[in-house]
C-alpha cells in the first residue's frame, strides 16, 4: 500500500518554530521516524512538503490512481483552504488529517477545520504520534 504524507506551510520549520508547541524534532527527523514505522507496517511512504497551496493541490491531484491513502497536515490551510478541501474530495483517496498540536485548544481561528468533513479521520494534539496513529488507521482501513 502506498501512502502520501503531505506537510503544509511552515512545517519545514519544525524544530525551530515554537518548539514549546510543535516540539524540537525537525521535519527530516520526523520523516525518518515515519519511514521506519511505515516499513514495519509494510507501507510505502512518499513525503511531500510545500508552503504553497497550489503545489499541495497539484500533489493531491497527482496522487489519483497512484496512492492508496493520504495523510495531510495542512497547517494553517486547514482553517480556510476550500481549494485543498475540494482537491481531497475530488480524488476520492482515503485521507487522514493530522496536526501536531491540539487545534481545538489553540487560538480561536485554529479551532475550525474546513477539511475535516472530507477526510476519514482527524487526529490532533499527539505530536508525531498523530502521524503514527494515522498510518495505523490507514493500514487497517485500506483494502
C-alpha positions in Angstrom: 0.0 0.0 0.0 1.2 3.4 -0.9 0.7 6.4 1.4 1.4 10.0 0.5 2.3 12.2 3.5 1.8 15.9 2.8 3.0 18.6 5.2 1.9 22.1 4.5 3.1 25.6 5.3 5.8 26.2 7.9 6.2 22.5 8.7 9.7 22.8 7.1 10.5 25.0 10.2 9.8 22.2 12.7 12.5 22.2 15.4 12.9 26.0 15.1 9.3 27.3 15.1 7.7 27.4 18.5 9.2 24.2 19.9 7.1 24.6 23.0 4.1 23.9 20.8 5.5 21.8 17.9 8.4 20.1 19.6 12.1 20.1 18.8 12.1 17.4 16.1 12.8 18.6 12.6 10.7 17.6 9.6 13.6 15.5 8.3 13.8 13.7 11.7 10.1 13.2 11.8 10.0 11.8 8.2 12.8 9.3 9.1 10.9 8.0 12.1 7.7 7.7 9.9 9.7 5.9 7.3 10.7 3.3 9.9 7.2 2.9 11.1 5.9 2.7 7.6 8.4 -0.1 6.9 7.2 -2.0 10.0 3.6 -1.7 8.8 4.6 -2.7 5.2 3.5 0.6 3.8 5.4 2.5 1.1 5.6 6.2 2.1 6.1 9.2 -0.1 6.8 12.5 1.6 5.9 16.0 0.3 6.1 19.4 1.9 5.2 22.8 0.5 4.4 26.3 1.7 2.3 26.8 -1.4 -1.3 26.0 -1.6 -1.3 25.3 -5.4 1.7 22.9 -5.0 -0.3 20.9 -2.4 -3.3 20.8 -4.6 -1.2 19.6 -7.5 0.3 16.8 -5.4 -3.1 15.7 -4.2 -4.3 15.5 -7.7 -1.2 13.7 -8.9 -1.9 11.0 -6.2 -5.1 10.0 -8.1 -4.8 6.4 -9.2 -1.3 6.1 -7.7 -1.7 6.3 -3.9 -3.9 4.2 -1.7 -4.1 6.8 1.1 -3.1 10.3 2.1 -2.0 11.7 5.5 -2.1 15.5 5.4 -1.1 18.1 7.8 -2.4 21.2 6.0 -1.1 23.6 8.7 -2.9 26.9 8.6 -4.6 25.9 5.4 -6.8 23.6 7.5 -8.8 26.6 8.6 -9.6 28.3 5.3 -8.4 26.4 2.2 -11.6 25.3 0.4 -9.3 24.6 -2.6 -7.4 21.9 -0.7 -10.7 20.6 0.7 -12.0 20.3 -2.9 -8.9 18.6 -4.1 -9.1 16.0 -1.4 -12.7 15.4 -2.1 -12.1 15.1 -5.9 -9.5 12.3 -5.8 -11.6 10.0 -3.5 -8.5 8.7 -1.7 -8.8 7.7 2.0 -7.3 10.7 3.7 -6.5 11.4 7.4 -5.9 15.0 8.6 -3.2 15.3 11.3 -1.9 18.1 13.4 1.0 18.0 15.9 -0.8 20.4 18.3 -4.4 20.2 19.6 -6.1 22.7 17.3 -9.3 22.6 19.4 -7.4 24.1 22.3 -5.4 26.8 20.4 -6.3 30.3 19.2 -10.0 30.8 18.1 -9.1 30.8 14.4 -7.5 27.4 14.6 -10.5 25.6 16.1 -12.3 25.0 12.8 -11.0 22.8 10.0 -12.7 23.2 6.6 -11.1 20.0 5.6 -12.4 17.8 8.5 -15.6 16.8 6.8 -14.0 15.4 3.6 -11.4 13.2 5.4 -11.8 9.8 7.0 -10.5 11.0 10.4 -8.8 13.9 12.1 -6.1 13.3 14.6 -4.5 16.2 16.5 -2.6 17.1 19.7 -0.4 14.0 19.8 2.8 15.3 18.2 4.4 12.7 15.9 2.0 10.1 17.3 -0.7 11.8 15.3 1.0 10.6 12.2 1.7 7.1 13.7 -2.0 6.8 14.5 -2.9 7.9 11.0 -0.6 5.3 9.5 -2.1 2.6 11.7 -5.6 3.7 10.8 -4.9 3.6 7.0 -3.3 0.2 7.3 -6.4 -1.1 9.0 -8.9 0.6 6.7 -7.4 0.2 3.2 -8.3 -2.7 1.0 
